[in-house]
Amino acid sequence: MILIGIPTFNSAWSLKKTLDSIKNCNVDKKDLTVFIVDTRSTDKTISILKKYVRKNRGLFGQFLVKQLHRIEPYRYKTFMQTSSNINILNAHNTFRDYSLRYEMDTVILGSDNIMPADAIPRLYACNSDIAAGYTVTQLKHDKYILNVFNWDEEEKVYHPIKESQIGFSGLQEIMLPMKEYHELPKPCSAAGSGLMLIKNKVFWKQQFMPWDGVQSLDVKFCKDALNNGFTVKYDPSLWYDHLHYIYRLEKNRKFLRLFIKGRRKTWY
């Protein structure tokens, strides 16, 4: 059994697409426990979930919904001033507790992310204690990145594997050589938890910890895992859609090219 953990807050705008992507994944759905942890949404998230559960409960091994008390307003930050959102932290540790209780590996999926159909087998094919895909996210006001990071020991900072530049179109652009795109899974220092497999044994040694002024909870989790002797890898070809951003993805023989227009107007 595999736990698919999705934290939500006012996710009505994207949640059905995210859940449909799990329905379309090419694994036995009876082996999946879908666990939604919501922090008291004020939109139609819960009514959408109730309707979805009624229609699809028999499709999965289990379909669970839990609501936690919301502790503080969400404060959107950039990567260099990362969010200390305790609500997401609590949701992630709820998945950890369930994983430990029932001895399940966990795939954390963001409520505004689309899981590729082959994502789960490809995450396992990384042969790593923690494995991730990647997507576009924001670094600072005028910069976007691919959310996989390597630690620079000299500068004492995490650098994303790619960041955007102003392209010929006038839009922010990220270019990834197809040679890199087709590489085998690679070690990294950290990755975003928008699509992340965490083996059960990792949770026996650690939990998600609050933002420490420098590192977000997912980056800090990967750092702690490496310090505890676990491995962290990402699949360079496992791209997942991030609905929060408006972009166009193009592939040709030489490059994967991302044209980024900006963020959607959502709850954060």
BELVEN-V845803 format. One record per backbone hydrogen bond with DSSP energy under -0.5 kcal/mol. CO is the residue of the C=O (numbers start at 1). NH is the residue of the N-H. E is the energy in kcal/mol with one decimal. If there is no record, write none. Layout:
CO/NH/E  CO/NH/E
This chain:
1/105/-0.8  2/4/-0.5  2/33/-2.7  3/5/-0.7  3/107/-3.5  4/6/-0.5  4/35/-2.9  5/109/-2.7  6/37/-2.0  7/111/-0.6  8/39/-1.9  11/14/-1.5  11/15/-2.7  14/18/-1.8  15/19/-2.8  16/20/-2.6  17/21/-1.5  18/22/-0.9  19/22/-0.5  19/23/-1.8  20/24/-1.5  22/25/-1.3  25/27/-1.2  27/29/-0.6  28/31/-2.1  29/32/-1.7  29/61/-1.5  31/2/-2.7  32/34/-0.6  32/61/-1.5  32/62/-1.4  33/4/-3.2  33/35/-0.6  34/36/-0.5  34/64/-3.2  35/6/-2.5  35/37/-0.5  36/38/-0.6  36/66/-2.7  37/8/-2.5  38/40/-0.7  38/68/-3.0  44/48/-2.4  45/49/-2.3  46/50/-2.7  47/51/-2.0  48/52/-2.4  49/53/-3.0  50/54/-2.1  51/55/-1.7  52/56/-2.0  53/57/-1.9  56/59/-1.7  56/60/-0.9  57/60/-0.5  62/34/-2.5  64/36/-3.0  66/38/-2.8  74/76/-0.6  78/81/-0.8  79/82/-0.6  85/89/-1.4  86/90/-2.4  87/91/-2.0  88/92/-2.6  89/93/-2.2  90/94/-1.5  91/95/-1.8  92/96/-1.9  93/97/-2.3  94/98/-2.0  95/99/-2.8  96/100/-2.4  97/101/-2.2  98/102/-2.2  99/103/-0.8  99/104/-1.8  105/3/-2.9  106/108/-0.6  106/198/-3.3  107/5/-2.2  108/196/-2.0  110/113/-1.7  112/243/-2.7  112/244/-0.5  113/115/-0.5  114/116/-0.5  114/241/-0.6  116/119/-2.0  117/26/-2.5  118/122/-1.7  119/123/-2.5  120/124/-2.1  121/125/-1.8  122/126/-0.5  123/126/-1.0  124/127/-1.9  129/199/-2.7  130/233/-2.3  131/197/-3.2  132/235/-2.0  134/240/-1.9  135/147/-1.6  137/145/-2.9  139/79/-1.1  139/80/-1.0  140/143/-1.6  143/139/-2.6  143/140/-1.3  144/164/-2.8  145/137/-1.9  145/147/-0.5  146/148/-2.2  146/161/-0.6  146/162/-0.6  147/192/-2.3  148/161/-2.4  149/189/-1.8  149/190/-1.7  150/159/-3.0  151/153/-0.8  152/156/-1.9  152/157/-1.2  157/152/-2.9  159/150/-2.6  162/146/-2.1  165/173/-3.3  167/170/-1.6  171/167/-2.8  172/260/-3.2  173/165/-2.3  174/258/-2.9  176/256/-2.7  177/180/-0.8  177/181/-2.2  178/182/-1.9  180/183/-1.5  186/234/-2.3  190/149/-2.9  192/195/-0.6  194/110/-2.3  195/133/-1.8  196/108/-2.7  197/131/-2.2  198/106/-2.5  199/202/-1.5  199/203/-0.8  200/203/-0.6  200/204/-0.7  202/205/-1.6  202/206/-1.1  215/212/-1.0  216/220/-2.9  217/221/-1.8  218/222/-2.0  219/223/-2.3  220/224/-2.7  221/225/-2.1  222/226/-2.3  223/227/-2.1  224/228/-1.5  225/230/-2.8  226/229/-1.4  231/130/-1.7  232/188/-1.9  233/132/-1.3  234/186/-2.5  234/236/-0.7  235/238/-2.0  237/239/-1.4  238/134/-2.0  241/114/-2.1  241/243/-0.6  242/245/-1.7  244/264/-3.0  245/247/-0.6  246/261/-3.1  246/262/-1.3  248/259/-2.8  250/257/-3.4  254/178/-3.0  255/252/-2.4  255/257/-0.6  256/176/-2.9  257/250/-2.9  257/259/-0.5  258/174/-1.9  258/260/-0.6  259/248/-2.3  259/261/-0.5  260/172/-1.1  262/246/-3.4  264/266/-1.3
